[in-house]
Amino acid sequence: MAKVKTAISVPRALFEEIERYSRRHRISRSEVFAEGAMQLLREKRNRRVTEKLDQVYGSPADDVDVRAWQQAAARSLARLLKDDQW
């Protein structure tokens, strides 16, 4: 893969943490930055896919819906098992 050299500005604390990480794992700072950027882009892309799927299939149920379903399921199960002998 062709590489491009660039200059970026980052907070000193972040730079120092990346420096320690790269020394400890014996990889270049460039590799740390590149991997971090790739991971960020993957997460953003996955989030967009999830949002599009939610638009098509509906968003995940909120906690109220989940609790209501759980309570209804528990009541139904209790009715089914009321005469069951253990």
C-alpha positions as CSV (number, residue, x, y, z in Angstrom):
1,M,0.0,0.0,0.0
2,A,1.4,3.4,-0.9
3,K,2.0,5.7,2.0
4,V,1.6,9.4,2.4
5,K,3.5,11.5,4.9
6,T,1.5,14.0,6.8
7,A,1.8,16.3,9.9
8,I,-0.9,16.4,12.5
9,S,-1.3,18.2,15.8
10,V,-2.4,16.2,18.9
11,P,-2.6,17.0,22.6
12,R,0.7,16.3,24.3
13,A,-0.8,13.8,26.7
14,L,-2.2,11.8,23.8
15,F,1.2,11.9,21.9
16,E,3.0,10.7,25.0
17,E,0.6,7.8,25.5
18,I,0.9,6.8,21.9
19,E,4.7,7.0,22.2
20,R,4.7,4.7,25.2
21,Y,2.3,2.3,23.5
22,S,4.4,2.2,20.3
23,R,7.6,1.5,22.3
24,R,5.9,-1.2,24.4
25,H,4.4,-3.0,21.4
26,R,7.4,-2.3,19.1
27,I,5.4,-0.6,16.4
28,S,5.7,2.8,14.9
29,R,3.7,5.8,16.0
30,S,2.5,5.9,12.4
31,E,1.0,2.4,12.7
32,V,-0.7,3.4,16.0
33,F,-2.3,6.4,14.3
34,A,-3.2,4.5,11.2
35,E,-4.8,1.7,13.1
36,G,-6.7,4.2,15.3
37,A,-8.0,6.0,12.2
38,M,-9.0,2.8,10.5
39,Q,-10.9,1.6,13.6
40,L,-12.7,5.0,13.9
41,L,-13.7,4.8,10.2
42,R,-15.0,1.2,10.6
43,E,-17.0,2.2,13.7
44,K,-18.5,5.2,11.9
45,R,-19.3,3.0,8.8
46,N,-20.9,0.3,11.0
47,R,-22.9,2.9,12.9
48,R,-24.3,4.3,9.6
49,V,-25.2,0.7,8.5
50,T,-27.0,0.1,11.8
51,E,-28.9,3.4,11.5
52,K,-30.0,2.5,8.0
53,L,-31.1,-1.0,9.1
54,D,-33.0,0.6,12.0
55,Q,-34.8,2.8,9.5
56,V,-35.9,-0.2,7.5
57,Y,-36.7,-2.6,10.4
58,G,-37.4,-0.2,13.2
59,S,-35.2,0.9,16.0
60,P,-34.5,-1.4,19.0
61,A,-37.2,-1.5,21.6
62,D,-36.8,0.8,24.5
63,D,-36.5,-0.4,28.1
64,V,-40.3,0.2,28.7
65,D,-41.2,-2.1,25.8
66,V,-38.7,-4.8,26.9
67,R,-40.0,-4.7,30.5
68,A,-43.6,-4.9,29.4
69,W,-42.8,-7.9,27.2
70,Q,-40.8,-9.6,30.0
71,Q,-43.7,-9.1,32.4
72,A,-46.3,-10.4,29.9
73,A,-44.1,-13.5,29.2
74,A,-43.6,-14.1,32.9
75,R,-47.4,-14.0,33.5
76,S,-48.0,-16.3,30.5
77,L,-45.4,-18.8,31.8
78,A,-46.9,-18.7,35.3
79,R,-50.4,-19.5,33.9
80,L,-48.9,-22.4,31.9
81,L,-47.0,-23.8,34.9
82,K,-49.6,-23.2,37.6
83,D,-50.8,-26.9,37.7
84,D,-47.4,-28.4,36.9
85,Q,-46.1,-30.7,39.6
86,W,-42.3,-30.4,40.3
